[in-house]
């Protein structure tokens, strides 16, 4: 019916080659557009393929709306495929990591469930939902009367309790060196503005975990430096305000080793430092999958959506500021801004190390890339954490769509399809989408390169090709050093060399413009220029760059 009546325009189908790719595309799209992209998966086998991407979206608090097929009535399963692709409870395999699901028994039921599912998915904390579409409802003639689609009325996001917000404001005003840690704050462009306003009022350092584009890197209070973004340094803080932080316990505490009684830990914060948490995750905790991390002993815990709660908190802080506190806060702001300036200058100096190396240093790769896109309306649609976070450290991010963060569940195979989905969303805005693509990740779902070509999705993909699953290689090398073993064995099971994979040829086979492998740093700039020319014409392009490990 969708094909016959919609004529591929209302809605338009996006052709993909794998269900995991489909959901990951929707994941990236939602991070730009702040709304779901509908995905359809084929019964039991389709949902099993999609499960990893559904889990990533769940952990990343992203709205993804999935419809799965099923033939529930055994009497209507007329061939072997219907039997092996049907089940009593399709969603059982993903129920622990979706927010809601349903198996409607009638068309009217389906209409209500579809509206309800959208509303649930789009109420913070955002998360995936799944609805099962039975084969009878899909294929048999309509017999129901007076069918209607219910009116969609969205829920207001949950806001923190006003008394708790006032208490948090008192603690922030009294603190001498508060630090804000931002996890998933900005659901919309307004979220970034709200955080900027609070930082301006408090004149305190903001450490962004880069799960979203939460805070502009051009702001003087932006404190991110170095390659460690997920666990920023809070050692000097006498108060830490966490805004939907991922692994807040790990930021506040450090594991130091094992003894016979268990793991030894020590505080990363100053003695007596106060801890405030604002998060909506408590509204939808699940028990099986451990995406909620260790329990945080905070001094004040506010259950509410950070983006919606921040304006109340900022106004409460303003009301409490005396002239003396304003003077002290202004002085603090100058100190923080200068310390941040010096730290960012050190990052720029570090970027010059190994400038002429071959394989190409990751810092040079992203310095060369930024030099050619900085005057464009660009959007970084790939995670930069596996490249020592050089874009985060060197580029100027100040718009909400300029970075979409990582996958949440650390599932490999996410980045390329998510970048494609984000580039699809950026396409209608005329933005230049750039993806940093790890080699190991691309091998999970390379078919998405065809989807980008087939739908003319303009996207520049730059391979961070270190010819290994290097995260695992580093871990094995660390263990070898710890236990005095041969470090060369860290290549076993982690190397993607011998033969080296020719990603340029793969991309060309899928219809993309491609160059590489590029290992001479002097060839990099001209290759980026040629690829950008193709992307600006509306064609996806890939550059296979042979890089240093990190």
Buried (B, 14 or more C-beta within 10 A) or exposed (E): EEEEEEEEEEEEEBEBBBBBBBBBBBBBBBBBBBBBBBBBBBBBEBBBBBBBBBBBBBBBBBBBBBBBBBBBEEEBBEEEEBEEBBBEEBBEBBBEBBBBBBBBEBBBBBBBBBBBBBBBBBBBBBBBBBBBBBBBBBEEEEEEEEEEEEEEEEEEBBBBEEEBBBBBBEBBBEBEBBBBBBBBBBBEEBBBBBBBBBBBBBBBBBBBBBBBBBBBBEBBBBBBBBBEBBBBBBEEBBBBBBBBBBBBBBBBBEEEEEEEEEEEBEEBBBEEBBBBBBBBBBBBEBEEEEBBBEEBEBBBBBBBBBBBBBBBBBBBBBEBBEEEEEEBBEEBBEEBBEBBEEBBEEBEEBBEEBEEBBBBBBBBBBBBBBEBBEEBEBBBBBBBBBBBBBBBBBBEBBBBBBBBBBBBBEBBBBBBBBBBBBBBBBBEEEBBBBBBBBBBBBBBBBBBBBBBBBBEBBBBBBBBBBBBBBBEBBEBBEEBEEEEEEEEEBBEEBBBEEEBBBBBEBBBBBBBBBBBBBBEBEBBEEBBEEBBEBBEEEBBBBBBBBBBBB
